[in-house]
Amino acid sequence: MSSQDMIEGRRWAPVRLLAGTPFGVILAAAFMAVMVFVMIFAKVLQPYAFDYINLLARLAPPVPLSGSTWAHPAGTDTLGRDLMSRLLVGTQTSMLLALLGTCLGAVLGIALGFLAAHKGRLWDEIIMGLVDFQAAMPWFIVALAVLAFLGNSMVIFVAIMALYGWETYARITRGLVLSAREQGYAAAVRGLGARARWVYLRHILPNIAGPLLVQLTVNFPSTILFETSLSFLGLGIRPPMTSLGQMLGEGRDYLINAWWLAVVPGLTIFLITLSMSILGDWLRSKLDPSLED
């Protein structure tokens, strides 16, 4: 093959990848790309300050409903705040909190899973006991109780989100590490005198990263629903800050007269969770050999 053919092959590789990808997955990936862009640049994109109050423009409907204005194409809320600006900042807040909680929970669960597999015996029993205890607890009820008694602190809120779902990572990591340790490549590296830390980080972790990455994409929608549910009930993000759940909670009392206050953030939550679920299922089908025909 000539160098020109190799260049052409590389050039058209993304096209070939898109050709073999379901259209729904492409739409989900495009939507999540937009959400990531919003998460990064929300403060730049917002046409108004998200907390700017203009009582003269309160409850303006979104375009193209009767009485709407292009000054506020997504409408305004009960205080005349621009809904587009609040939606951008709310999406940024919910996405950042869900991403932070998911990543912290993954790091905690993966670390404890490695520790349980490496130490074994008493450590394994203690960690797996904590996993079973966490899985049996109604964590949403626990989160409500903690936030109600300790107050709405951002540190406590992030910690609660980080503890949500860590047990799944720990259980998966422990099983994968125990299985990988018996594989030929791990035994060969140990036979060459490599330290356990080197074997785990340099050889085993890269080989089990696929299932863990899939679990990350599966856990993210649950985490963002967890955050929006707490904010919806008034125990998460509170004014003057905003999030999708907080916007949904504010709009629930105006479903008849100003339905867009609840429908717009609710639809955004639905599309984010749906898109991530579609991407997670597709990624699992690509990375899990047991699903191959």
Rosetta blueprint (number, residue, H / E / L):
1 M L
2 S L
3 S H
4 Q H
5 D H
6 M H
7 I H
8 E H
9 G H
10 R H
11 R H
12 W L
13 A H
14 P H
15 V H
16 R H
17 L H
18 L H
19 A H
20 G L
21 T L
22 P L
23 F H
24 G H
25 V H
26 I H
27 L H
28 A H
29 A H
30 A H
31 F H
32 M H
33 A H
34 V H
35 M H
36 V H
37 F H
38 V H
39 M H
40 I H
41 F H
42 A H
43 K H
44 V H
45 L H
46 Q L
47 P L
48 Y L
49 A L
50 F L
51 D L
52 Y L
53 I L
54 N L
55 L H
56 L H
57 A H
58 R L
59 L L
60 A L
61 P L
62 P L
63 V L
64 P L
65 L L
66 S L
67 G L
68 S L
69 T L
70 W L
71 A L
72 H L
73 P L
74 A L
75 G L
76 T E
77 D L
78 T L
79 L L
80 G L
81 R L
82 D E
83 L H
84 M H
85 S H
86 R H
87 L H
88 L H
89 V H
90 G H
91 T H
92 Q H
93 T H
94 S H
95 M H
96 L H
97 L H
98 A H
99 L H
100 L H
101 G H
102 T H
103 C H
104 L H
105 G H
106 A H
107 V H
108 L H
109 G H
110 I H
111 A H
112 L H
113 G H
114 F H
115 L H
116 A H
117 A H
118 H H
119 K H
120 G L
121 R H
122 L H
123 W H
124 D H
125 E H
126 I H
127 I H
128 M H
129 G H
130 L H
131 V H
132 D H
133 F H
134 Q H
135 A H
136 A H
137 M L
138 P L
139 W H
140 F H
141 I H
142 V H
143 A H
144 L H
145 A H
146 V H
147 L H
148 A H
149 F H
150 L H
151 G L
152 N L
153 S L
154 M H
155 V H
156 I H
157 F H
158 V H
159 A H
160 I H
161 M H
162 A H
163 L L
164 Y L
165 G L
166 W H
167 E H
168 T H
169 Y H
170 A H
171 R H
172 I H
173 T H
174 R H
175 G H
176 L H
177 V H
178 L H
179 S H
180 A H
181 R H
182 E L
183 Q L
184 G H
185 Y H
186 A H
187 A H
188 A H
189 V H
190 R H
191 G H
192 L L
193 G L
194 A L
195 R L
196 A H
197 R H
198 W H
199 V H
200 Y H
201 L H
202 R H
203 H H
204 I H
205 L H
206 P H
207 N H
208 I H
209 A H
210 G H
211 P H
212 L H
213 L H
214 V H
215 Q H
216 L H
217 T H
218 V H
219 N H
220 F H
221 P H
222 S H
223 T H
224 I H
225 L H
226 F H
227 E H
228 T H
229 S H
230 L H
231 S H
232 F H
233 L L
234 G L
235 L L
236 G L
237 I L
238 R L
239 P L
240 P L
241 M L
242 T L
243 S L
244 L H
245 G H
246 Q H
247 M H
248 L H
249 G H
250 E H
251 G H
252 R H
253 D H
254 Y H
255 L L
256 I L
257 N L
258 A L
259 W L
260 W H
261 L H
262 A H
263 V H
264 V H
265 P H
266 G H
267 L H
268 T H
269 I H
270 F H
271 L H
272 I H
273 T H
274 L H
275 S H
276 M H
277 S H
278 I H
279 L H
280 G H
281 D H
282 W H
283 L H
284 R H
285 S H
286 K H
287 L H
288 D L
289 P H
290 S H
291 L H
292 E L
293 D L
